[in-house]
C-alpha cells in the first residue's frame, strides 16, 4: 500500500500504517518520528475494560460531524503528556491527525487486526477536549480526557452506524472535586496561512470556526475560574458532578455547585437572551438528577448584567443572578 492509497474507508492494519508513516503498533495514540502526523486508533470494545466508554461518533452539531476519542492512560488520572499532548498540540503545530477505528478482531497479533481509516481529522479548536470520569483498568474512578475531533476541511469521513457512541447502560451521578476546565490552546485567527502537512493530508485550518465563539468559550472558562477563586476567598467549598443517563450517549457536567450555600451555578460567556435561556434549561435538567440537601437554589453566572427583561425572566423562574463586576461579583452571596 502507498500513502496515496490511504483514503477514507480503506481497510488496513497497524502494521501497514506503520510501514507508511512510522510509529508503533501498540497504544491508541502514535506519534511517528518527524512530527508530521498523529495516528489515533479507536476500539471501543477493547477499551471498555479500561473505562474508555466515550469513544465514537457523537451527534452532529452546528459545526458538523463530531467524533469523541478517549486519551491514553489506562489507570490513574490521565495526564496531558506524551500522546495526549501531541494530539492537543496538533491544533497549532501543523501535525495531521489520522483517525482509525477497529474493523474486526481477526488477523492476529503484531499489528494485524484490521482497522478502517475514517479519514484525516482536526482537534476542535473551540473545545479541544472535556474531562470526564470513568473506571480505569484497576476499577478505580479516575479522570480521562475525551478529545473532540472534526473532519479536516474538505474531508468526508467514512463512518458506519457501528461507530456511534454506545448509550449508557445505567444512570449515575459522580461527584467531582472541582469543575473540569478544558484547556483551550492558542488558535490562528482567520486570514493566517495554514501549515502544510504530509502528502495526502488536508490543510489543518481553523479559520472556519467563528472568532466570536472562541471568545465566548474562553470568557466562560475565565469567568468560572474567577468565581471559584472568589468562593475560596469567601471560605466556601465547591464541586461539580458528572451526570450519566441510561439510554443516552453523552454525560454532562454542571459548571459549579457551591456546597456551602447549596447553590447550583451555570455560567455563560455572554449575557444574551439565548445564552440565559440555555442556562435556565440546563439548570432545570441538572436539578432533576442531583441528590443534594433540600432547598437547592439555582443561579446563572454572567460576565455582565443582562437586559431588564432577561432579569425578569430569571426572577419569574426563581433563578438567582450573579454578575461579574470590576471588584468582585454582584449578587453574591445569594440573599
N, C-alpha and C positions, 0 to 999 in steps of 0.2 A: 504493500500500500504506500502511496505517495501522499504528501501533505495535501495536494490538490484534490485527492480522492476523499478527504475527510469533510463531508458535507452533512448538514443536519439529517438525521435518520440513518446514518451509516452504523452498522453493527460491527463492532471491533472488540479488541481486548486491551487490557492494560499493557500487556507485553508489546502489542503492536503500537500503541500510543507512545510507549517508552522509546521504541525504535525511531519514532518520528520526532519526538520532542525532548526526550531525555526524562529525567526524574526516576521514580521508583514504581513498584507495583503493589506496595503496601501503604495503607493510610489513605484517608479521604481527600487530603489536600497535598498536591505535589507541586514543587517549585523547581523546575529544571534549571540547571546552570545556564547562565546567560541573562536571566532576569526578564525574558520577553513574554513568558506565559505563566499562568497559574492553572493547573489542572485540578478539577474537583470531581469527585466520584460520589454519587448518592446511591445508597442501597438501604431504603427504609426497613426492609425485613431484617437484614443483618444488623442494622444499627439499633433496632428496637431494644435489644437486651442491654444497651448502654444508655438508654434514655433518649435516643435520637428519634423522637416521635413527632417532630415538627416538619420533617423533610417532605417536599413535594410541591406540586403546583397549587397555589392558593387562588382564590377568586380574583379575577381581573379587577382593576380599579380604573380611575380616570387616566392613569398613565399606561394602561395596557397590561400585558401578562406579568405575572409575579411568581417566582419560584423561591421557596424557602429552603435554606440549607444550614444544617447544624454544624458548627465549627468543630475543630479537633480537640481531643482531650477526653478520655473515656471515664476517668474517675477524678473526683475533686473539682473545685470551681475551675472552669476553663479560663485561660489567660490569653490576653491579646498579644501573643508572641508567635514566633515561627510561622506556620502556615496560616493561622488566623490573621496575623499582622500582614502577611503578604497579600492575602485576599482583600483585607480592608484597604491597604495602601494602593491596591490596583486602581482605585478611584482616581488617584493623582499621579501615579508613576508611569502610566502608559502600558502596563502589562495587559495582555489579552487574557481573558478568562474563558476556559473551555469547560463546558458542563456535560457530564456523562451520567447516565442512570443505568443501574443493573438491568440486564435484559434476559436473565436466566441464571441458573445455578450450575449447569453442566459446563464442562470444559476443563475441570481440574484446577490444580494449584498453579503457582508460578505465573500468575497474570493471565490465565487462560479463560477466566469467566467472561462471558460476553457482556458488553455494555453498548447501549445506544448513545450515539453522540446527539445530544439535544441541540447544541449549537453554541456559537460564541455568546458570551454574556457580559454584563457590566453590573457591578455592585451599585445599588440605588444610591446616588449621591445625596439625596434628600434625607433618607433614613437608612443608612447602610446596614444596620442590624438592630435587633432588640434583644434584651436579656430575658431569658425565660428560665424556669427551674424544672428539673427533671432528675430522676434517679440515675446514678452512674452505674458502672459495672459492679460496684460494691454495694449497690442498692441504697446508698446514701444520697439524699436530695442535695443537689448542687446547682450552681449557675451554669447555664450554657449560652453561647452566642448563636442566635438564629439570624443568618445573613439573608438579606432581601436582594434577589437577583432579578435583573431585567434583560430582555433580549438586547444584544448590541444593535445599534442603529442600523436599519435596513435588513435585519435578520428575522426570519420566521423560524421559530423553534420547532423541533419535531417532538411533539408531546402526544401521549395517549391517555385514555381515561384512567389507566392504571397509575398514572403519575400524580394523580390528585392527592392532596394531604388526606390521610385517613381520619375519619371522625373519632372523637374521644369515646371511649367505652364506658367511662364513669364521669360523674361531675365531681369537682374538687375545688377547694379553696386553700391555697398555700400561702402562709404568712411570709412576707419578705421584710427583712430588716430595714431596708431603705428602698425608695422608688428607683427602678432601673433608669439609667441615664445613657442612652446611646451616644457614642462618640461620633460627631459629625466632622469628618476631615475637611480641610480646605478644598474648595471646588473651583474650577475655572469659570470665569464669567463669560457670558455669550460674546462671541467675536474672537476669543482667543483660539489660535490654531491648535489642532489636535496633534498628539504624537502618533506617528505611525507605528503599528505593531508588526508582528511577524507576518509573512506571506499568508494570504487567505484569511487573515484576521481583519474584522471590520474595525474602523477607527473607533477609539474609545472617546466618546464625546458626551458632555452633559449639557450642552447648550440648549437642548430641548426641554430641560427642566426649568420651570419658571423661577426667576430670581426672587420674586415675592414669596414663593412657597419656602424657599430656603431660609429667607429672613424670618418667616413666621416660626418655622421649626426651631431655629436657633434661639429665637426670642422666648419661646415657650420653655425650652430647657433652662435657659438662664434665669427665667422667672421662678421656676420651681426650685432651682438651686439657691437663689437669693432668699426665697421664703423658708426653705429648710434651715438656712443659717439664722434667719430671724426667729424661727421657732426654737432653735437650740439656745440662742441667747436669752430667750424668754423662759427657759427651763422646761420646755415641752419636749415630749418624746413623740416620735412618729414612725410610721412604717407603711407598707403597702401590701397588696395581695395579688396573687396570680389566680384568676378565676377560669376554670375549665368547665364547659357544659357538655354533658353527654350528648352524643349525636352531632356535635358541631366540630369544625376543623380548626378553629382558632381559639386561643386563650387570650384573655385581656387583663390589663393591669391598670387599676386606678392610679392617678398621679400621686396622691398622698392622703394618708389617714392620720390625723392628729389624735394620738391616744389620750393625751392629757385632757383635751376638751371634747373628745368623742365627735369629731367633725371629719367628714369626708370631702376632700377638695378635688375639683377638676380644673386644671389650668388651660388657658388658651393664649396663643401668642398675639391675638388681636381682640379688640372689644367689639367687633362687628356683630350684627344681629345673628347671622348664620353661625358664627362661632359659638355664641352663647346658647343658641338653640341646640346645637350639637352637644354642648356640655350638659345641658339640662337632661337630655335623653340619656346620656352616658351615666350620669349620677343616679337617675331613677332605675336604670338597669343594674348597676353595681349594687345598689341598696338591697335589691331582691335576694342577692346571693350571700351577703355577708352576715356572719354570726358575730355581732358586736353588742355591747351593752345597750339596753333600751335607751331611747332618747337621742339616737344618732341624728346629727344635723348635717345638712348638705350645704356646700358653699362653692361658688365659682371664683377662681383666682384669675385676675386680668391685669395686663400691664398698664392700663389707664382706664378712666371712667367711661362706661358706655353711655348711650343716649338715655334720656329720661324714660322713654317708653320701654327700653330694654330693662332698665331698673325696675319699672312697674311689673314687667313680665316675671322677673325673678321674685319680686315681693308676693305676687299672686300665687306663685308656686311654692312659697315659703322656703326659698333658697337664698342663703346669705351671699353677699358680695364683698370681696376683698380686692382692693386695687393697690398697685404699687405707687408710691409717691417718691419724692426726691429724698426723703429722710426715713423711709420705712414703708409701712403698709397701712392703708386706711381701711377700717372695718374690722381690724384685728386688735384685741381678741373679740370674738363674737359676743354680742350682748346677750 
